[in-house]
Amino acid sequence: MQDAKTTGNIDKDFLEELIPHHEGAIKMSENILKYTQNPELKTILDNIITTQQKQLTEMKNLLKTI
């Protein structure tokens, strides 16, 4: 997120910062899933992975059009 360069296009800049944020959240969730035994946390992590992967795809596709 810190490496994203400001372009002056608020939409592009936002997506350039949010995409790595989502990628990090997905990786963190996948990692903790390997170790946690907490069923409630597993549900939350599965939800994070599912929803943020979908959002990540949508954002990357939108970024191509900006």
N, C-alpha and C positions, 0 to 999 in steps of 0.2 A: 504494500500500500504506500509505503514511503517512497518507493522508486517510481511511482506514477508521476509522469511529467504533466504539468498544467498546460493545457492547450488553449484555454479561453472558452472552450465549448463545455458548458457546465454538465451537459448530459454525458458526453464522452468521458470527461474527467471523473464523474461520479462512478460510471461503470468500470473505468480503469482501476479505481480504488476498491470497489465492492467485489469485483471478481476474485482477486487474491484473498480477500476476507472470507468469502464463501469456500474457496479451495482449502484454506486453512482449517475452517470449521469442519469440513468433510474429513480431512486427514486426521484431525484430532479425534473426531467421533469414531472413525474406523479403528484408530489405535486403542482407545479406551475400551471399545467393544471386545477386544481380544482378552481383556483382563477383568472387567467388572463382573460381579456376580449379582448385582442389584437389578432385579427385573424392571423396576420403574425407570431406572436410568437407561437400561437397554431400549426400552420403548421410546424414550426421549431421543436417544442417539439414532435409532432407526429412522425416526421422524426427521431429524436434522439432515441425515444423509439423503433421504428420499426427496424432501422438499428443496433442499439447497442444490442438489444435483440438477433438478428440473429448472430451478431458477438460474443456475449457472449456464445451462444450455441456452435458455431464453436470453440472458444478458449478452452472451457471446454472439448470438445471432443478431441481436439488436445493434451491438457495437459495430458489426460489419456494415450496417446501413447508415451509420452516423458519419 
